[in-house]
Amino acid sequence: MDFRVNFKRVFAIGGVFLIAYLAFIYYINNEGESANKSPVKSDYTCQRKEPYKLEPEFERARSLRNQRREQWGDKMDYSWFNCINVVYKDLPEEEGLFYFDKNASIQNLTIYVDTGYKSSDDLLTSILLEHEFAHVGQFISQITTGKETPCFESEASAFYSQLLYMFKLNDEERNSINQKTTNLAQGGYDNKRMRSAVANLKELGSVANDSENYCDTKFNLNTNKEDWLDCWYSQTYSILLNYVKSDPYYQKQCN
């Protein structure tokens, strides 16, 4: 997935994407509120009284993720907090993985993170966890409402969540991402998994930048913000959905 767009430029226009982000958060919150209106089956609630004991780096990354989302006004549902486990596992292809099937244990919603992330930092891990937590949320929504998200769409939405989360980071954290992508371009990172993780961040930034450039040709942001914003998140999701549909890995997983 190589969009070949300057990642740094995306974060240099934070004011524009702050508006886009707020508009899309409204959309996401409305979706979540609609799902919450459906009755939750008592058999499908987290019964654990204590959270799983995670590795310290997972605790820090999850805390960072929750803090940034709360600071931006996201509605956080902690009713499943105690049932979500995060563990290391040697994964052949994936950076992270949540088994999204009927055999998943309601009381042990396990997210697997590749052991290559042991050399990562909290920021990269939090971005990865945002993707996997999106899948956990999809699974919970499915079992509590009976509405299933199609496979390709679930992956595109998880990438979407990652991208939006990146806009919630503070300036220092965004600068850290910029430094990482610069290091990658200069041949840094001996660890294969870290190269892949940073490349993914650059590519997500490129998706946002591509959408911005496309929507600039359709609408004037200063005079037609609503249409521009609708264009931006629609185009962004479309790019991500086309990516997962054309990728052999996701074609195999969604078969």
PAKEVEX-943576 format. One record per residue: x, y, z of N, C-alpha, C in turn. Coordinates in steps of 0.02 Angstrom, whole numbers, plus 50000, padded with zeros to 5 digits. Atoms other than C-alpha are relative to their C-alpha. Layout:
PAKEVEX-943576
<node <X Y Z> <X Y Z> <X Y Z>> ...
//
This chain:
PAKEVEX-943576
<node <50043 49941 50000> <50000 50000 50000> <50045 50061 50000>> <node <49953 49945 50006> <50104 50145 49937> <49967 50057 49962>> <node <50034 49943 50030> <50019 50312 49905> <50048 50055 49980>> <node <49947 49954 50022> <50183 50407 49884> <49981 50073 50008>> <node <50017 49931 49985> <50122 50567 49966> <50037 50020 50063>> <node <49961 49976 49944> <50218 50674 50089> <49960 49996 50065>> <node <50035 50009 49937> <50162 50617 50262> <50004 50063 50043>> <node <49991 49941 49957> <50232 50773 50347> <49949 50054 49983>> <node <50045 49947 50021> <50118 50886 50246> <49931 49991 50032>> <node <50065 50013 49970> <49964 50802 50319> <49994 50034 50067>> <node <50003 49973 49933> <50005 50856 50495> <50015 50075 50001>> <node <49987 49929 50004> <50060 51028 50438> <49936 50040 49989>> <node <50063 49965 50013> <49879 51068 50395> <49949 49978 50053>> <node <50042 50024 49945> <49810 51018 50564> <49936 50038 50008>> <node <50061 49962 49992> <49684 51160 50566> <49945 49976 49955>> <node <50050 50026 50048> <49597 51093 50412> <49973 49934 50024>> <node <50023 50067 49981> <49591 50916 50476> <49970 49999 50070>> <node <50035 49995 49937> <49538 50971 50648> <49925 50006 49986>> <node <50070 49992 50019> <49376 51026 50566> <49972 49934 49973>> <node <50022 50063 50029> <49365 50865 50467> <49992 49948 50054>> <node <50003 50049 49946> <49400 50763 50621> <49937 50009 50043>> <node <50059 49987 49958> <49264 50847 50724> <49936 49979 49964>> <node <50059 50020 50038> <49138 50819 50586> <49992 49924 50000>> <node <50005 50073 50004> <49180 50636 50573> <49988 49969 50068>> <node <50014 50025 49933> <49180 50611 50761> <49925 50003 50013>> <node <50073 49996 49993> <49000 50672 50758> <49967 49941 49966>> <node <50027 50057 50037> <48964 50538 50628> <50010 49935 50039>> <node <49985 50061 49964> <49049 50402 50729> <49958 49995 50064>> <node <50039 50001 49938> <48963 50451 50892> <49927 49985 49986>> <node <50069 50015 50016> <48794 50447 50807> <49991 49927 49984>> <node <50003 50071 50015> <48832 50273 50741> <50000 49960 50065>> <node <49995 50035 49937> <48882 50217 50915> <49937 50006 50042>> <node <50061 49989 49961> <48729 50293 50996> <49943 49958 49972>> <node <50053 50040 50030> <48617 50204 50872> <50007 49927 50021>> <node <49988 50069 49980> <48698 50037 50915> <49982 49990 50073>> <node <50012 50007 49928> <48683 50070 51101> <49925 50000 50016>> <node <50071 49999 49987> <48496 50094 51084> <49970 49931 49996>> <node <50025 50068 50004> <48476 49909 51044> <50009 49966 50067>> <node <49993 50034 49935> <48445 49798 51196> <50060 49954 50001>> <node <49941 50043 49992> <48601 49711 51259> <49979 49936 50035>> <node <50018 50064 49970> <48578 49526 51294> <50042 49989 50063>> <node <49964 50009 49936> <48624 49486 51474> <50054 49948 49995>> <node <49949 50052 50008> <48720 49332 51416> <50063 50026 49967>> <node <49944 49972 50037> <48835 49445 51316> <50028 50061 50035>> <node <49969 49946 49962> <48903 49556 51453> <50064 49974 50033>> <node <49938 50019 49968> <49075 49556 51531> <49987 49985 50074>> <node <50013 50021 49931> <49066 49459 51695> <50062 50005 50044>> <node <49938 49998 49961> <49247 49482 51749> <50000 50060 50048>> <node <49997 49948 49949> <49272 49583 51908> <50065 50039 49999>> <node <49934 49968 50004> <49455 49624 51874> <50025 49998 49928>> <node <49972 50001 50068> <49546 49671 51714> <50057 49949 49995>> <node <49942 50043 50011> <49676 49557 51637> <50063 50040 50016>> <node <49936 49967 49985> <49852 49595 51694> <50042 50000 49936>> <node <49964 49993 50063> <49940 49661 51540> <50073 50015 50012>> <node <49931 49977 49998> <50122 49689 51502> <50000 50076 50010>> <node <50000 49928 49985> <50171 49864 51564> <49994 50044 49937>> <node <50003 49960 50061> <50195 49928 51386> <49930 50001 49969>> <node <50069 50001 50024> <50019 49874 51339> <49955 50044 50043>> <node <50038 49957 49955> <49948 49960 51492> <50012 50073 49983>> <node <49985 49930 50017> <50039 50121 51446> <49970 50020 49934>> <node <50027 49984 50067> <49987 50113 51263> <49925 50006 50002>> <node <50073 49996 49994> <49806 50079 51307> <49979 50063 50037>> <node <50015 49939 49963> <49808 50221 51432> <50008 50061 49956>> <node <49989 49944 50045> <49880 50339 51303> <49943 50006 49950>> <node <50055 50001 50048> <49748 50289 51178> <49936 50027 50032>> <node <50061 49978 49966> <49607 50315 51303> <50003 50074 50017>> <node <49992 49930 49982> <49676 50483 51361> <49988 50045 49940>> <node <50007 49958 50059> <49689 50554 51186> <49928 50001 49974>> <node <50069 50003 50024> <49516 50496 51138> <49953 50039 50046>> <node <50042 49964 49952> <49437 50564 51297> <50010 50075 49994>> <node <49985 49929 50007> <49525 50731 51273> <49963 50031 49941>> <node <50036 49975 50059> <49437 50746 51105> <49926 49988 50004>> <node <50072 50006 49990> <49268 50706 51178> <49969 49935 49977>> <node <50028 50065 50020> <49250 50526 51121> <49962 49969 50058>> <node <50039 50035 49949> <49120 50426 51215> <50030 49930 50009>> <node <49965 50063 49987> <49217 50283 51293> <49955 49953 50039>> <node <50039 50051 49966> <49126 50123 51341> <50048 49953 50035>> <node <49954 50041 49961> <49222 50039 51482> <49967 49937 50029>> <node <50035 50057 49972> <49093 49904 51517> <50032 49933 49981>> <node <49965 50060 50022> <49200 49778 51422> <50074 50002 50018>> <node <49929 49990 49985> <49366 49840 51491> <50032 49938 50030>> <node <49970 50056 49964> <49395 49691 51606> <50006 49937 49958>> <node <50000 50061 50041> <49366 49564 51467> <50048 50004 49940>> <node <49954 49992 50057> <49494 49632 51343> <50071 49986 50022>> <node <49932 50020 49984> <49663 49547 51351> <50045 50017 49941>> <node <49951 49985 50052> <49819 49596 51253> <50063 49960 50015>> <node <49941 50042 49989> <49963 49472 51233> <50044 49999 49939>> <node <49953 50008 50055> <50117 49448 51127> <49992 49930 49969>> <node <50002 50064 50035> <50119 49312 50995> <50041 50008 49936>> <node <49964 49999 50063> <50232 49269 50849> <49949 49994 49943>> <node <50048 49999 50054> <50123 49318 50702> <50037 49998 49933>> <node <49963 50007 50063> <50178 49265 50527> <49996 50061 49954>> <node <50010 49944 50046> <50106 49415 50433> <49975 50063 50035>> <node <50035 49944 49970> <50005 49525 50549> <50042 50036 50052>> <node <49972 49963 49943> <50062 49662 50666> <49958 49988 50062>> <node <50046 50014 49946> <49909 49633 50773> <49943 49959 49973>> <node <50053 50045 50022> <49763 49514 50769> <49947 49991 50054>> <node <50055 50018 49956> <49592 49492 50847> <49957 49950 49962>> <node <50039 50053 50033> <49502 49330 50805> <49927 50018 50003>> <node <50067 49974 50005> <49336 49394 50745> <49954 49944 49974>> <node <50044 50053 50021> <49230 49236 50741> <49956 49978 50058>> <node <50049 50020 49950> <49091 49148 50835> <50031 49963 50059>> <node <49967 50037 49947> <49217 49051 50939> <50037 50045 50050>> <node <49966 49954 49954> <49289 49207 51021> <49964 49998 50067>> <node <50029 50002 49933> <49263 49200 51209> <49978 50069 50021>> <node <50026 49935 49979> <49154 49339 51274> <50039 50027 50060>> <node <49965 49980 49940> <49252 49341 51437> <50076 50006 49989>> <node <49928 49994 50016> <49422 49337 51351> <50007 50023 49928>> <node <49994 49970 50066> <49426 49454 51203> <50074 50017 49990>> <node <49927 49996 50003> <49609 49428 51161> <50025 50033 49936>> <node <49964 49968 50054> <49708 49546 51052> <50072 49974 50000>> <node <49932 50024 50005> <49872 49472 50990> <50042 50054 49965>> <node <49953 49952 50028> <50020 49586 50955> <50064 49963 49984>> <node <49939 50035 50020> <50170 49523 50860> <50058 50017 50047>> <node <49944 49990 49953> <50324 49499 50968> <50050 50051 49975>> <node <49956 49948 50026> <50418 49617 50852> <49986 50068 50030>> <node <50017 49937 49969> <50328 49757 50942> <50033 50010 50068>> <node <49964 49991 49937> <50432 49725 51097> <50053 50054 49996>> <node <49950 49947 50010> <50558 49846 51022> <49967 50066 49981>> <node <50038 49940 50019> <50421 49974 50988> <49996 50048 50059>> <node <50014 49954 49945> <50369 50125 51091> <49926 50004 50010>> <node <50071 49998 49981> <50203 50166 51173> <49958 50032 49945>> <node <50038 49966 50051> <50150 50280 51031> <49980 49953 49943>> <node <50015 50047 50054> <50165 50150 50893> <49952 49945 50023>> <node <50043 50054 49975> <50085 50018 51002> <49929 50025 50010>> <node <50068 49973 49990> <49938 50132 51044> <49963 50006 49934>> <node <50032 49995 50066> <49906 50161 50858> <49979 49931 49976>> <node <50019 50068 50018> <49908 49974 50827> <49939 49977 50040>> <node <50056 50021 49958> <49791 49944 50974> <49935 50034 49979>> <node <50061 49967 50024> <49669 50072 50903> <49967 49959 49945>> <node <50025 50042 50054> <49651 49961 50750> <49965 49938 50029>> <node <50027 50063 49972> <49624 49803 50853> <49940 50013 50045>> <node <50058 49984 49960> <49507 49887 50976> <49939 50015 49956>> <node <50056 49989 50046> <49401 49939 50827> <49968 49934 49982>> <node <50027 50066 50014> <49382 49755 50785> <49963 49971 50060>> <node <50035 50022 49940> <49337 49716 50965> <49932 50034 50004>> <node <50063 49963 49999> <49204 49851 50956> <49950 49973 49949>> <node <50044 50028 50051> <49136 49777 50795> <49971 49933 50023>> <node <50023 50065 49975> <49126 49605 50876> <49947 50009 50054>> <node <50049 49987 49947> <49037 49673 51029> <49934 50025 49971>> <node <50060 49975 50033> <48915 49768 50919> <49962 49943 49966>> <node <50032 50056 50035> <48882 49610 50820> <49962 49954 50047>> <node <50033 50048 49954> <48843 49499 50969> <49945 50033 50041>> <node <50051 49967 49960> <48739 49630 51058> <49942 50026 49959>> <node <50054 49973 50042> <48638 49695 50911> <49979 49952 49944>> <node <50015 50047 50054> <48645 49551 50787> <50017 50027 49932>> <node <49981 49969 50063> <48710 49668 50652> <50074 49987 49986>> <node <49931 50018 50017> <48867 49602 50567> <50030 50047 49949>> <node <49964 49958 50049> <48994 49713 50479> <50036 49954 49951>> <node <49965 50042 50049> <49054 49632 50316> <50075 50005 50009>> <node <49928 50006 49986> <49237 49579 50320> <50041 50058 49972>> <node <49960 49947 50030> <49311 49705 50198> <49984 50067 50034>> <node <50020 49937 49968> <49211 49847 50276> <50026 50005 50071>> <node <49975 49998 49931> <49266 49797 50451> <50074 50019 50001>> <node <49929 49982 50004> <49449 49810 50399> <50009 50073 49981>> <node <49995 49930 50021> <49424 49976 50310> <49983 50046 50059>> <node <50020 49960 49942> <49337 50044 50466> <50054 50001 50053>> <node <49946 50002 49951> <49480 49986 50577> <50058 50044 49980>> <node <49948 49954 50025> <49607 50076 50468> <49977 50073 50008>> <node <50029 49934 49992> <49491 50226 50473> <50009 50025 50072>> <node <49992 49983 49930> <49495 50223 50663> <50072 50019 50016>> <node <49929 49984 49990> <49685 50220 50661> <50016 50069 49975>> <node <49985 49935 50030> <49693 50371 50547> <49971 50056 50042>> <node <50031 49948 49959> <49571 50472 50652> <50036 50006 50066>> <node <49964 49998 49937> <49664 50424 50809> <50065 50040 49993>> <node <49937 49964 50011> <49825 50494 50734> <49990 50075 50002>> <node <50014 49929 49996> <49741 50664 50720> <49984 50024 50070>> <node <50014 49983 49930> <49700 50658 50905> <50064 50007 50041>> <node <49937 49996 49964> <49883 50649 50955> <50021 50073 50008>> <node <49976 49931 49990> <49969 50803 51024> <50058 50015 49954>> <node <49948 49978 50047> <50102 50902 50932> <50064 49960 50008>> <node <49939 50038 49988> <50246 50811 51014> <49995 49930 49971>> <node <50009 50068 50025> <50175 50642 50967> <49998 50000 49924>> <node <50000 49995 50073> <50143 50698 50789> <50071 50011 49974>> <node <49930 49989 50020> <50322 50761 50778> <50039 49935 50005>> <node <49967 50065 49994> <50378 50590 50839> <49986 49956 49940>> <node <50017 50039 50059> <50284 50508 50696> <50038 50027 49939>> <node <49962 49971 50055> <50364 50630 50574> <50073 49979 50002>> <node <49930 50021 49993> <50536 50586 50642> <50008 49927 49981>> <node <49997 50071 50016> <50498 50402 50625> <49997 49989 49924>> <node <50005 50008 50072> <50446 50419 50443> <50062 50026 49965>> <node <49937 49974 50028> <50601 50523 50407> <50055 49948 50008>> <node <49951 50052 49987> <50708 50388 50487> <49990 49942 49953>> <node <50015 50055 50046> <50620 50257 50382> <50025 50017 49929>> <node <49979 49979 50068> <50654 50356 50221> <50075 50000 49993>> <node <49926 49999 50001> <50838 50366 50269> <50030 49931 50011>> <node <49975 50068 49994> <50851 50178 50285> <50005 49974 50071>> <node <49997 50021 49931> <50828 50165 50472> <49956 49940 50014>> <node <50038 50057 49974> <50750 50023 50573> <50025 49933 49972>> <node <49977 50067 50017> <50838 49856 50570> <49945 49948 50011>> <node <50053 50046 49983> <50684 49774 50643> <49946 50002 49945>> <node <50048 50005 50055> <50569 49714 50503> <49931 50024 50021>> <node <50066 49981 49977> <50413 49739 50607> <49994 50075 50009>> <node <50002 49928 49990> <50459 49918 50650> <49998 50036 49933>> <node <50003 49970 50067> <50490 49958 50467> <49928 49998 49974>> <node <50068 50008 50024> <50318 49890 50427> <49952 50047 50037>> <node <50045 49958 49960> <50234 49984 50570> <50005 50074 49979>> <node <49991 49930 50018> <50309 50153 50523> <49977 50012 49928>> <node <50024 49993 50069> <50274 50124 50338> <49924 50005 49998>> <node <50074 49996 49998> <50091 50095 50381> <49976 50069 50022>> <node <50019 49933 49979> <50084 50262 50472> <50007 50050 49943>> <node <49989 49955 50057> <50156 50350 50322> <49946 49991 49948>> <node <50051 50014 50050> <50031 50266 50209> <49931 50026 50021>> <node <50064 49973 49976> <49883 50314 50318> <49999 50076 49993>> <node <49996 49928 50011> <49942 50494 50315> <49991 50018 49927>> <node <50006 49987 50071> <49953 50482 50127> <49927 49994 49977>> <node <50071 50007 50017> <49772 50423 50118> <49964 50066 50016>> <node <50032 49937 49981> <49716 50579 50212> <50020 50056 49952>> <node <49976 49948 50045> <49823 50688 50100> <49970 49993 49931>> <node <50033 50012 50065> <49754 50607 49942> <49928 50024 50001>> <node <50069 49979 49994> <49578 50638 50004> <49994 50076 50000>> <node <50000 49927 49998> <49617 50819 50042> <50009 50029 49930>> <node <49986 49975 50068> <49689 50848 49868> <49941 49989 49954>> <node <50058 50016 50043> <49541 50762 49786> <49942 50048 50015>> <node <50058 49959 49981> <49410 50860 49884> <50012 50074 49985>> <node <49984 49931 50018> <49501 51024 49850> <49981 50015 49927>> <node <50020 49990 50070> <49461 50996 49665> <49924 50003 49992>> <node <50073 50004 50004> <49277 50974 49705> <49965 50058 50037>> <node <50033 49951 49958> <49238 51101 49841> <50050 50049 50030>> <node <49960 49950 49965> <49304 51259 49920> <49987 49993 50074>> <node <50008 50011 49929> <49334 51223 50103> <49976 50062 50037>> <node <50016 49938 49965> <49317 51405 50153> <49927 50020 49991>> <node <50068 49979 50014> <49146 51428 50073> <49950 49942 50000>> <node <50044 50058 50004> <49076 51251 50069> <50027 49944 50044>> <node <49967 50046 49955> <49141 51163 50223> <49963 49933 50005>> <node <50037 50061 49990> <49001 51037 50243> <50010 49950 49943>> <node <49990 50045 50057> <49016 50967 50067> <50072 49976 49996>> <node <49929 50020 50001> <49206 50968 50079> <50012 49945 50051>> <node <49989 50051 49948> <49201 50869 50241> <49966 49934 49982>> <node <50032 50062 50023> <49075 50745 50173> <50043 49966 49948>> <node <49956 50027 50051> <49190 50724 50025> <50061 49968 50031>> <node <49937 50024 49970> <49343 50701 50135> <49991 49932 50033>> <node <50003 50065 49967> <49281 50561 50245> <49972 49946 49955>> <node <50024 50049 50048> <49189 50476 50102> <50057 49975 49956>> <node <49944 50018 50043> <49344 50480 49992> <50052 49959 50039>> <node <49951 50036 49959> <49457 50423 50134> <49978 49928 50011>> <node <50025 50067 49989> <49347 50274 50174> <50002 49960 49935>> <node <50000 50034 50065> <49332 50232 49989> <50070 49975 49982>> <node <49931 50020 50015> <49522 50228 49968> <50019 49939 50042>> <node <49983 50055 49955> <49541 50115 50119> <49963 49936 49982>> <node <50039 50059 50019> <49401 49999 50064> <50027 49969 49936>> <node <49971 50026 50062> <49475 49983 49890> <50067 49965 50013>> <node <49936 50031 49982> <49643 49944 49969> <49990 49930 50027>> <node <50008 50066 49970> <49581 49800 50076> <49969 49951 49951>> <node <50031 50044 50049> <49477 49731 49933> <50050 49975 49948>> <node <49950 50018 50051> <49629 49727 49818> <50061 49965 50029>> <node <49942 50030 49968> <49753 49659 49945> <49991 49924 50006>> <node <50006 50073 49997> <49786 49470 49930> <49990 49973 50070>> <node <50007 50024 49932> <49801 49451 50118> <49927 50006 50023>> <node <50069 49991 49978> <49627 49524 50151> <49952 49961 49956>> <node <50042 50042 50043> <49554 49433 50001> <49997 49929 50028>> <node <49997 50066 49970> <49610 49271 50083> <49961 49999 50066>> <node <50033 49998 49935> <49549 49322 50256> <49924 50007 49994>> <node <50071 49986 50006> <49380 49379 50193> <49964 49951 49953>> <node <50030 50051 50045> <49350 49230 50078> <49949 49959 50038>> 
//
